[in-house]
Amino acid sequence: MTNLKAAFLTLGCKTNHYETDAIRMQFEAAGFQIVDFGETANVYLVNTCTVTAEADRKSRQMLRRARQANPQALVVALGCQVVIGDAADWADLGIGNTDKSRTCEKVLEQLRRRGLPDLPDCPAARLHEDGAFDEMGQVGKQSETRAYIKIEDGCNQFCSYCAIPLARGRVRSRERAHILAEAVSLAERGYREVVLTGIHLCSYGSDRGEPDHAVMDLALELAGIPGIERIRLGSLDPKSVTGSFIRLAAQNQKLCPHFHLSLQSGCDRTLAHMNRRYTAAEYREAVRALRASFADPGITTDLIVGFPGESEDDFRQSLDFCR
């Protein structure tokens, strides 16, 4: 095989980073040498983000940088900005979110068209039906002791400010057996902490008719795997933090009591305009319930200020709520 080099760069969320790691493993298995993005490579792959205008700008900038690093290279744009933005216009090949598991296959097809000899076959991607979870296999190399496990993709919430449901599609849950198998493999390789990640984590199982606390049922199963000592959750939807959710969380001795509940605004009028589907009072009650069930929980959040239509009074309501 021709000694080919591939370079990766990831923008955006933890799910994107997980997917890049999975794709990188495909390229390693196919015999590619993985190099830093700043080095000369035959293939540059940018996993894009489109959650903000700045993310769009950065995605285009990185694609241009790849082109400048080696004008003869194959430049590949992956992910959200390919689906709803113009990333594909800045690359030789654009691959959306539902086809990421076939990235290595598609890249090799393009290289063959360019006449490169002695190219290998890539690891076979698992076929999936339209609307099903795109299974990318297990991720092998992460940090020293902490590993991320993707459990779902997509979002059905359609917050008025967010394009992610358009970029990622509807909720698609990963098969529980695949999640558990990956966790077992990680534990056997020395990982002690797993972080469950997804686009709308609390929707895990909803596409299969499972209860709204399915993610906590899964966390309890993961807690039973020998070697797994800590389990963390990604960002949570406040309205999903129900009594059953908290009860199951409190039962899980391996669950780290850190809960990121996205508030976005403490003003009900603004929350309604955002299509957030909960009130400030409901958010407060979720926080109180967590504090009542855990000795010293870490509760973090994020906020949007200056939302279109937000008045000075709306802003002050939100500020007072946070105080």
VEXKOL-515155 format. One record per residue (C-alpha): residue number from 1; residue in three letters; x negated, z, y negated. Coordinates in pm, 1 decimal, m for minus. Example, Ala and Ser with C-alpha at 12.3 -4.5 7.8 and 13.67 -1.06 7.14 Angstrom:
! VEXKOL-515155
+-----+------+----------+----------+----------+
: pos : code :       c1 :       c3 :       c2 :
+-----+------+----------+----------+----------+
:   1 :  ala :  m1230.0 :    780.0 :    450.0 :
:   2 :  ser :  m1367.0 :    714.0 :    106.0 :
+-----+------+----------+----------+----------+
END
This chain:
! VEXKOL-515155
+-----+------+----------+----------+----------+
: pos : code :       c1 :       c3 :       c2 :
+-----+------+----------+----------+----------+
:   1 :  met :      0.0 :      0.0 :      0.0 :
:   2 :  thr :   m109.6 :    m72.2 :   m353.6 :
:   3 :  asn :   m214.6 :    258.7 :   m515.2 :
:   4 :  leu :     75.3 :    307.5 :   m754.1 :
:   5 :  lys :    115.2 :    585.8 :  m1007.7 :
:   6 :  ala :    442.3 :    730.0 :  m1134.6 :
:   7 :  ala :    498.4 :    957.4 :  m1433.9 :
:   8 :  phe :    809.1 :   1164.3 :  m1503.9 :
:   9 :  leu :    953.4 :   1324.2 :  m1815.3 :
:  10 :  thr :   1272.0 :   1530.6 :  m1825.2 :
:  11 :  leu :   1492.4 :   1612.7 :  m2121.6 :
:  12 :  gly :   1792.4 :   1843.4 :  m2131.5 :
:  13 :  cys :   1949.4 :   2086.9 :  m1888.8 :
:  14 :  lys :   1829.5 :   2269.0 :  m1578.1 :
:  15 :  thr :   2034.8 :   2029.3 :  m1366.5 :
:  16 :  asn :   1832.1 :   1738.6 :  m1503.2 :
:  17 :  his :   1508.9 :   1920.6 :  m1418.3 :
:  18 :  tyr :   1629.8 :   1987.8 :  m1065.3 :
:  19 :  glu :   1719.5 :   1620.8 :  m1018.8 :
:  20 :  thr :   1382.9 :   1505.0 :  m1150.0 :
:  21 :  asp :   1208.1 :   1730.4 :   m898.1 :
:  22 :  ala :   1416.6 :   1578.2 :   m618.1 :
:  23 :  ile :   1336.0 :   1223.4 :   m732.8 :
:  24 :  arg :    966.6 :   1307.9 :   m767.2 :
:  25 :  met :    964.8 :   1415.4 :   m403.0 :
:  26 :  gln :   1105.3 :   1075.8 :   m303.3 :
:  27 :  phe :    819.4 :    902.1 :   m483.3 :
:  28 :  glu :    558.9 :   1129.6 :   m327.8 :
:  29 :  ala :    702.4 :   1059.5 :     18.1 :
:  30 :  ala :    679.1 :    686.6 :    m56.2 :
:  31 :  gly :    307.8 :    720.4 :   m134.5 :
:  32 :  phe :    309.8 :    721.2 :   m514.3 :
:  33 :  gln :     50.7 :    926.5 :   m698.2 :
:  34 :  ile :    227.7 :   1147.3 :   m953.1 :
:  35 :  val :     48.3 :   1169.3 :  m1288.3 :
:  36 :  asp :    121.1 :   1334.6 :  m1620.8 :
:  37 :  phe :    347.6 :   1142.7 :  m1855.3 :
:  38 :  gly :     64.1 :   1097.1 :  m2103.5 :
:  39 :  glu :   m152.0 :    915.3 :  m1847.4 :
:  40 :  thr :   m151.6 :    548.2 :  m1754.1 :
:  41 :  ala :    104.3 :    479.5 :  m1481.1 :
:  42 :  asn :    272.8 :    186.1 :  m1308.9 :
:  43 :  val :    616.4 :    344.4 :  m1338.5 :
:  44 :  tyr :    747.0 :    575.6 :  m1609.5 :
:  45 :  leu :   1074.3 :    757.7 :  m1549.8 :
:  46 :  val :   1257.6 :    940.4 :  m1829.6 :
:  47 :  asn :   1552.7 :   1158.3 :  m1729.2 :
:  48 :  thr :   1750.7 :   1139.4 :  m2052.0 :
:  49 :  cys :   1989.3 :   1372.5 :  m2233.4 :
:  50 :  thr :   2271.6 :   1290.2 :  m2472.5 :
:  51 :  val :   2421.8 :   1631.3 :  m2551.3 :
:  52 :  thr :   2312.9 :   1606.5 :  m2917.5 :
:  53 :  ala :   2199.2 :   1336.8 :  m3159.0 :
:  54 :  glu :   1851.6 :   1489.9 :  m3140.8 :
:  55 :  ala :   1854.8 :   1453.2 :  m2761.8 :
:  56 :  asp :   1948.6 :   1085.6 :  m2801.3 :
:  57 :  arg :   1663.9 :   1033.9 :  m3046.5 :
:  58 :  lys :   1414.7 :   1211.4 :  m2822.9 :
:  59 :  ser :   1520.0 :   1005.3 :  m2520.4 :
:  60 :  arg :   1458.9 :    679.2 :  m2706.6 :
:  61 :  gln :   1129.3 :    811.1 :  m2840.4 :
:  62 :  met :   1001.7 :    895.1 :  m2491.7 :
:  63 :  leu :   1102.6 :    554.0 :  m2357.4 :
:  64 :  arg :    913.9 :    386.8 :  m2643.3 :
:  65 :  arg :    613.8 :    609.3 :  m2576.1 :
:  66 :  ala :    609.6 :    498.7 :  m2212.6 :
:  67 :  arg :    619.2 :    133.7 :  m2318.2 :
:  68 :  gln :    327.5 :    188.6 :  m2554.2 :
:  69 :  ala :    124.2 :    375.2 :  m2290.6 :
:  70 :  asn :    131.2 :     74.3 :  m2057.4 :
:  71 :  pro :    318.3 :   m239.2 :  m2167.9 :
:  72 :  gln :    295.1 :   m375.6 :  m1812.2 :
:  73 :  ala :    457.3 :    m71.4 :  m1652.1 :
:  74 :  leu :    812.7 :    m46.3 :  m1524.2 :
:  75 :  val :    999.5 :    184.1 :  m1762.9 :
:  76 :  val :   1303.6 :    354.3 :  m1608.9 :
:  77 :  ala :   1576.7 :    541.5 :  m1796.0 :
:  78 :  leu :   1781.7 :    788.4 :  m1593.4 :
:  79 :  gly :   2089.2 :    995.5 :  m1656.1 :
:  80 :  cys :   2336.5 :   1073.3 :  m1927.7 :
:  81 :  gln :   2217.4 :    846.7 :  m2207.4 :
:  82 :  val :   2220.7 :    555.0 :  m1966.5 :
:  83 :  val :   2588.8 :    618.0 :  m1894.7 :
:  84 :  ile :   2724.4 :    662.2 :  m2248.7 :
:  85 :  gly :   2433.1 :    566.6 :  m2472.8 :
:  86 :  asp :   2181.1 :    289.6 :  m2522.3 :
:  87 :  ala :   1890.0 :    419.6 :  m2313.6 :
:  88 :  ala :   1903.9 :    119.4 :  m2080.1 :
:  89 :  asp :   1834.1 :   m107.6 :  m2378.6 :
:  90 :  trp :   1496.9 :     63.8 :  m2421.1 :
:  91 :  ala :   1398.1 :     39.9 :  m2054.4 :
:  92 :  asp :   1343.8 :   m217.2 :  m1780.6 :
:  93 :  leu :   1584.8 :    m35.1 :  m1550.8 :
:  94 :  gly :   1871.1 :    202.9 :  m1620.5 :
:  95 :  ile :   2012.0 :    434.9 :  m1352.4 :
:  96 :  gly :   2317.9 :    651.3 :  m1413.6 :
:  97 :  asn :   2389.7 :    998.4 :  m1282.0 :
:  98 :  thr :   2588.1 :    895.9 :   m974.3 :
:  99 :  asp :   2302.8 :    677.4 :   m846.2 :
: 100 :  lys :   2003.2 :    903.8 :   m902.9 :
: 101 :  ser :   1952.2 :    959.7 :   m530.5 :
: 102 :  arg :   1867.8 :    586.6 :   m502.7 :
: 103 :  thr :   1607.0 :    588.4 :   m782.0 :
: 104 :  cys :   1306.7 :    530.9 :   m556.6 :
: 105 :  glu :   1487.1 :    250.5 :   m373.7 :
: 106 :  lys :   1584.4 :     77.4 :   m698.9 :
: 107 :  val :   1234.5 :    109.7 :   m844.7 :
: 108 :  leu :   1076.9 :    m46.0 :   m535.9 :
: 109 :  glu :   1327.4 :   m332.6 :   m556.8 :
: 110 :  gln :   1215.7 :   m400.2 :   m914.6 :
: 111 :  leu :    847.3 :   m382.6 :   m823.5 :
: 112 :  arg :    899.9 :   m631.3 :   m538.8 :
: 113 :  arg :   1063.3 :   m869.8 :   m783.9 :
: 114 :  arg :    747.8 :   m841.1 :   m993.1 :
: 115 :  gly :    548.4 :   m961.2 :   m693.0 :
: 116 :  leu :    363.8 :   m641.1 :   m608.1 :
: 117 :  pro :    236.4 :   m653.7 :   m246.5 :
: 118 :  asp :    242.3 :   m398.5 :     35.3 :
: 119 :  leu :    515.3 :   m178.4 :   m103.6 :
: 120 :  pro :    650.8 :     92.9 :    127.6 :
: 121 :  asp :   1005.5 :    181.1 :    209.0 :
: 122 :  cys :   1136.0 :    487.9 :     31.3 :
: 123 :  pro :   1311.0 :    779.3 :    203.7 :
: 124 :  ala :   1667.2 :    678.8 :    283.2 :
: 125 :  ala :   1923.6 :    811.8 :     37.6 :
: 126 :  arg :   2236.0 :    970.4 :    179.7 :
: 127 :  leu :   2531.3 :    740.6 :    127.4 :
: 128 :  his :   2826.9 :    891.2 :    m55.0 :
: 129 :  glu :   3175.1 :    776.6 :   m140.7 :
: 130 :  asp :   3278.5 :    716.7 :   m500.0 :
: 131 :  gly :   3365.7 :   1049.4 :   m659.3 :
: 132 :  ala :   3162.3 :   1251.9 :   m408.4 :
: 133 :  phe :   2856.0 :   1468.2 :   m474.7 :
: 134 :  asp :   2536.6 :   1261.4 :   m488.0 :
: 135 :  glu :   2323.9 :   1451.0 :   m235.0 :
: 136 :  met :   1958.5 :   1420.8 :   m333.7 :
: 137 :  gly :   1812.4 :   1635.0 :    m57.3 :
: 138 :  gln :   1607.2 :   1950.2 :    m89.4 :
: 139 :  val :   1362.6 :   2011.9 :   m370.7 :
: 140 :  gly :   1023.5 :   2117.5 :   m242.8 :
: 141 :  lys :    799.9 :   2217.9 :   m533.1 :
: 142 :  gln :    918.7 :   2445.6 :   m811.2 :
: 143 :  ser :    767.2 :   2756.6 :   m972.6 :
: 144 :  glu :    575.3 :   3023.4 :   m782.2 :
: 145 :  thr :    872.0 :   3240.0 :   m678.0 :
: 146 :  arg :   1187.9 :   3106.0 :   m849.2 :
: 147 :  ala :   1377.3 :   2796.2 :   m737.1 :
: 148 :  tyr :   1683.8 :   2617.4 :   m871.1 :
: 149 :  ile :   1960.1 :   2496.1 :   m642.3 :
: 150 :  lys :   2212.7 :   2244.1 :   m772.2 :
: 151 :  ile :   2558.0 :   2326.8 :   m636.3 :
: 152 :  glu :   2788.6 :   2094.6 :   m831.2 :
: 153 :  asp :   2798.6 :   1806.3 :  m1076.0 :
: 154 :  gly :   3049.4 :   1699.5 :  m1338.0 :
: 155 :  cys :   3295.3 :   1875.9 :  m1567.1 :
: 156 :  asn :   3673.3 :   1859.1 :  m1615.0 :
: 157 :  gln :   3691.4 :   2068.2 :  m1933.2 :
: 158 :  phe :   3669.5 :   1797.3 :  m2203.2 :
: 159 :  cys :   3576.5 :   2023.2 :  m2493.7 :
: 160 :  ser :   3640.6 :   1820.4 :  m2806.4 :
: 161 :  tyr :   3274.7 :   1819.7 :  m2916.4 :
: 162 :  cys :   3117.8 :   1741.4 :  m2578.4 :
: 163 :  ala :   3047.9 :   1405.9 :  m2413.6 :
: 164 :  ile :   2919.2 :   1551.2 :  m2087.0 :
: 165 :  pro :   3239.3 :   1482.1 :  m1884.8 :
: 166 :  leu :   3201.5 :   1116.3 :  m1983.0 :
: 167 :  ala :   2833.6 :   1113.3 :  m1889.7 :
: 168 :  arg :   2855.1 :   1320.0 :  m1571.1 :
: 169 :  gly :   3206.7 :   1246.5 :  m1451.4 :
: 170 :  arg :   3456.1 :   1476.0 :  m1284.1 :
: 171 :  val :   3362.6 :   1786.6 :  m1084.7 :
: 172 :  arg :   3197.6 :   1713.6 :   m749.0 :
: 173 :  ser :   3090.3 :   2009.3 :   m537.9 :
: 174 :  arg :   2795.7 :   2002.3 :   m303.1 :
: 175 :  glu :   2861.3 :   2074.4 :     63.4 :
: 176 :  arg :   2809.3 :   2445.6 :    124.5 :
: 177 :  ala :   2606.8 :   2377.5 :    438.9 :
: 178 :  his :   2356.5 :   2172.3 :    237.3 :
: 179 :  ile :   2324.5 :   2448.8 :    m23.7 :
: 180 :  leu :   2265.0 :   2715.9 :    238.4 :
: 181 :  ala :   2016.7 :   2496.5 :    425.7 :
: 182 :  glu :   1817.1 :   2443.0 :    107.0 :
: 183 :  ala :   1816.6 :   2817.0 :     35.8 :
: 184 :  val :   1692.4 :   2893.3 :    388.1 :
: 185 :  ser :   1415.4 :   2635.7 :    348.5 :
: 186 :  leu :   1314.7 :   2782.3 :     12.0 :
: 187 :  ala :   1304.1 :   3135.1 :    154.1 :
: 188 :  glu :   1089.9 :   3019.4 :    445.6 :
: 189 :  arg :    843.6 :   2870.9 :    195.9 :
: 190 :  gly :    811.8 :   3196.0 :      5.8 :
: 191 :  tyr :   1066.2 :   3164.0 :   m273.1 :
: 192 :  arg :   1230.3 :   3497.9 :   m347.0 :
: 193 :  glu :   1466.8 :   3408.0 :   m630.1 :
: 194 :  val :   1724.2 :   3129.4 :   m650.8 :
: 195 :  val :   1912.6 :   3016.0 :   m959.8 :
: 196 :  leu :   2243.0 :   2838.4 :   m902.8 :
: 197 :  thr :   2281.7 :   2549.7 :  m1142.1 :
: 198 :  gly :   2534.1 :   2278.4 :  m1219.2 :
: 199 :  ile :   2712.1 :   2111.8 :  m1507.5 :
: 200 :  his :   3015.2 :   2346.2 :  m1498.1 :
: 201 :  leu :   2907.1 :   2610.4 :  m1251.6 :
: 202 :  cys :   3238.4 :   2797.3 :  m1234.3 :
: 203 :  ser :   3415.7 :   2480.0 :  m1118.9 :
: 204 :  tyr :   3225.4 :   2484.8 :   m790.4 :
: 205 :  gly :   3477.5 :   2429.0 :   m510.8 :
: 206 :  ser :   3768.8 :   2342.9 :   m740.0 :
: 207 :  asp :   3766.7 :   1979.8 :   m625.4 :
: 208 :  arg :   3819.1 :   2104.6 :   m270.6 :
: 209 :  gly :   4097.8 :   2348.2 :   m353.2 :
: 210 :  glu :   3880.8 :   2658.3 :   m323.9 :
: 211 :  pro :   3959.9 :   2969.9 :   m532.9 :
: 212 :  asp :   3822.0 :   3008.8 :   m884.3 :
: 213 :  his :   3569.1 :   3265.0 :   m759.3 :
: 214 :  ala :   3419.3 :   3025.1 :   m501.4 :
: 215 :  val :   3079.7 :   3039.8 :   m672.2 :
: 216 :  met :   3071.6 :   3415.4 :   m610.7 :
: 217 :  asp :   3168.9 :   3366.3 :   m245.1 :
: 218 :  leu :   2872.6 :   3130.3 :   m220.0 :
: 219 :  ala :   2642.4 :   3382.5 :   m389.1 :
: 220 :  leu :   2740.2 :   3644.5 :   m129.4 :
: 221 :  glu :   2651.2 :   3403.9 :    150.8 :
: 222 :  leu :   2316.2 :   3334.1 :    m12.3 :
: 223 :  ala :   2252.0 :   3707.9 :    m36.7 :
: 224 :  gly :   2260.4 :   3725.0 :    342.4 :
: 225 :  ile :   1966.2 :   3487.2 :    383.5 :
: 226 :  pro :   1647.0 :   3675.3 :    482.7 :
: 227 :  gly :   1380.6 :   3644.5 :    214.2 :
: 228 :  ile :   1615.5 :   3582.4 :    m77.9 :
: 229 :  glu :   1579.9 :   3888.4 :   m300.1 :
: 230 :  arg :   1736.7 :   3777.7 :   m628.1 :
: 231 :  ile :   2019.3 :   3540.8 :   m719.7 :
: 232 :  arg :   2088.7 :   3423.2 :  m1072.6 :
: 233 :  leu :   2371.8 :   3219.4 :  m1218.7 :
: 234 :  gly :   2360.0 :   2951.5 :  m1484.2 :
: 235 :  ser :   2598.5 :   2934.3 :  m1779.8 :
: 236 :  leu :   2950.3 :   3064.0 :  m1709.3 :
: 237 :  asp :   3292.3 :   2976.3 :  m1849.3 :
: 238 :  pro :   3445.1 :   3294.0 :  m1999.6 :
: 239 :  lys :   3791.1 :   3219.4 :  m1861.5 :
: 240 :  ser :   3647.8 :   3209.6 :  m1508.6 :
: 241 :  val :   3520.4 :   3566.1 :  m1531.5 :
: 242 :  thr :   3830.1 :   3712.0 :  m1366.3 :
: 243 :  gly :   3885.9 :   4038.3 :  m1182.7 :
: 244 :  ser :   3808.4 :   3880.7 :   m845.0 :
: 245 :  phe :   3496.9 :   3714.1 :   m986.7 :
: 246 :  ile :   3365.7 :   4047.0 :  m1118.5 :
: 247 :  arg :   3458.5 :   4236.2 :   m801.9 :
: 248 :  leu :   3260.8 :   3995.0 :   m584.3 :
: 249 :  ala :   2970.9 :   3996.8 :   m830.4 :
: 250 :  ala :   2955.1 :   4376.5 :   m821.1 :
: 251 :  gln :   2945.2 :   4369.8 :   m439.5 :
: 252 :  asn :   2638.1 :   4146.3 :   m439.8 :
: 253 :  gln :   2331.6 :   4371.1 :   m449.1 :
: 254 :  lys :   2101.9 :   4071.1 :   m492.1 :
: 255 :  leu :   2283.5 :   3924.8 :   m792.3 :
: 256 :  cys :   2089.0 :   3977.2 :  m1114.6 :
: 257 :  pro :   2340.3 :   4114.5 :  m1369.2 :
: 258 :  his :   2268.3 :   3856.6 :  m1637.1 :
: 259 :  phe :   2572.5 :   3662.0 :  m1750.7 :
: 260 :  his :   2556.4 :   3380.1 :  m2003.2 :
: 261 :  leu :   2909.3 :   3342.7 :  m2141.4 :
: 262 :  ser :   2937.6 :   3058.8 :  m2391.1 :
: 263 :  leu :   3148.7 :   3183.5 :  m2683.9 :
: 264 :  gln :   3104.9 :   2890.5 :  m2929.7 :
: 265 :  ser :   3332.5 :   3058.1 :  m3187.8 :
: 266 :  gly :   3494.1 :   3394.3 :  m3250.2 :
: 267 :  cys :   3783.3 :   3231.1 :  m3436.5 :
: 268 :  asp :   4090.6 :   3131.9 :  m3235.3 :
: 269 :  arg :   4173.6 :   2840.9 :  m3464.7 :
: 270 :  thr :   3828.5 :   2691.4 :  m3415.8 :
: 271 :  leu :   3837.5 :   2757.7 :  m3041.0 :
: 272 :  ala :   4166.2 :   2566.6 :  m3021.0 :
: 273 :  his :   4015.0 :   2274.0 :  m3212.5 :
: 274 :  met :   3723.3 :   2282.2 :  m2970.2 :
: 275 :  asn :   3965.7 :   2278.4 :  m2673.5 :
: 276 :  arg :   3790.0 :   2583.1 :  m2530.7 :
: 277 :  arg :   4103.6 :   2716.8 :  m2351.6 :
: 278 :  tyr :   4048.5 :   3087.8 :  m2418.7 :
: 279 :  thr :   4090.2 :   3320.1 :  m2716.3 :
: 280 :  ala :   3841.4 :   3552.9 :  m2879.0 :
: 281 :  ala :   4036.2 :   3847.5 :  m2736.0 :
: 282 :  glu :   4009.6 :   3705.1 :  m2383.1 :
: 283 :  tyr :   3635.9 :   3660.0 :  m2429.8 :
: 284 :  arg :   3602.9 :   4019.9 :  m2547.3 :
: 285 :  glu :   3796.7 :   4141.7 :  m2243.6 :
: 286 :  ala :   3565.2 :   3951.2 :  m2006.9 :
: 287 :  val :   3263.4 :   4116.9 :  m2168.5 :
: 288 :  arg :   3424.2 :   4460.7 :  m2147.6 :
: 289 :  ala :   3505.7 :   4409.8 :  m1780.3 :
: 290 :  leu :   3145.9 :   4312.7 :  m1702.8 :
: 291 :  arg :   3012.3 :   4615.7 :  m1888.4 :
: 292 :  ala :   3253.0 :   4838.7 :  m1698.1 :
: 293 :  ser :   3135.6 :   4702.6 :  m1361.9 :
: 294 :  phe :   2758.1 :   4692.2 :  m1416.8 :
: 295 :  ala :   2532.6 :   4970.3 :  m1543.9 :
: 296 :  asp :   2334.0 :   4760.7 :  m1788.1 :
: 297 :  pro :   2432.5 :   4392.7 :  m1774.0 :
: 298 :  gly :   2253.5 :   4131.5 :  m1979.2 :
: 299 :  ile :   2514.8 :   3927.1 :  m2163.8 :
: 300 :  thr :   2404.0 :   3627.1 :  m2367.7 :
: 301 :  thr :   2593.3 :   3351.8 :  m2543.4 :
: 302 :  asp :   2573.3 :   3053.9 :  m2774.5 :
: 303 :  leu :   2765.4 :   2965.3 :  m3089.1 :
: 304 :  ile :   2850.9 :   2659.5 :  m3294.8 :
: 305 :  val :   2881.9 :   2702.0 :  m3671.6 :
: 306 :  gly :   2987.7 :   2433.0 :  m3915.2 :
: 307 :  phe :   3226.4 :   2281.1 :  m3662.4 :
: 308 :  pro :   3431.0 :   2002.4 :  m3827.8 :
: 309 :  gly :   3731.8 :   2160.9 :  m3996.1 :
: 310 :  glu :   3589.8 :   2513.8 :  m3984.2 :
: 311 :  ser :   3680.1 :   2692.6 :  m4307.9 :
: 312 :  glu :   3490.2 :   2974.0 :  m4474.2 :
: 313 :  asp :   3753.2 :   3215.2 :  m4343.2 :
: 314 :  asp :   3714.6 :   3075.4 :  m3989.7 :
: 315 :  phe :   3340.1 :   3126.9 :  m4012.6 :
: 316 :  arg :   3379.0 :   3485.3 :  m4132.7 :
: 317 :  gln :   3619.8 :   3560.1 :  m3848.0 :
: 318 :  ser :   3358.3 :   3434.3 :  m3604.5 :
: 319 :  leu :   3083.4 :   3634.3 :  m3774.8 :
: 320 :  asp :   3293.3 :   3951.7 :  m3773.8 :
: 321 :  phe :   3370.5 :   3900.5 :  m3404.9 :
: 322 :  cys :   3000.4 :   3882.4 :  m3321.1 :
: 323 :  arg :   2925.8 :   4196.5 :  m3518.8 :
+-----+------+----------+----------+----------+
END
